[in-house]
Amino acid sequence: MDVQGFHHVAIQAREVERVTAFYRDLLGFPELTRHHRPDGSLRSIWVGVPGGGFLAIEDVAGTPEELPFRHERPGLLLLAFRISRASRTAAVETFTRAGVPLEHETRWTFYVRDPEGNRVALSHHPDD
């Protein structure tokens, strides 16, 4: 096997535009492309992830399941992105100004939720 690195992660979202705005406007991920169905409706938006790969935000009609921050359910737990220690305070302030509450915080990482409830971590581990 010749795995060469991360390619992409896909998440499903009821409100693709709103979720894309979270990753594009708050995290600064560039919008790469939009994909449409044959009828012209939006199927997905891809945003670039710094360091390589992309996040595909795929349209679905279902309602997101609300789960507590910590739970014992198998499956995707969170999306974790690397930040520098020096940028942590500014990143927290960006979320605060946008009305996005911190769900949890540790010495190296803070956690928020995107508009559909997916947990997102921003971490500078192990940089103190």
Disulfide bonds with the S-S distance in Angstrom:
none
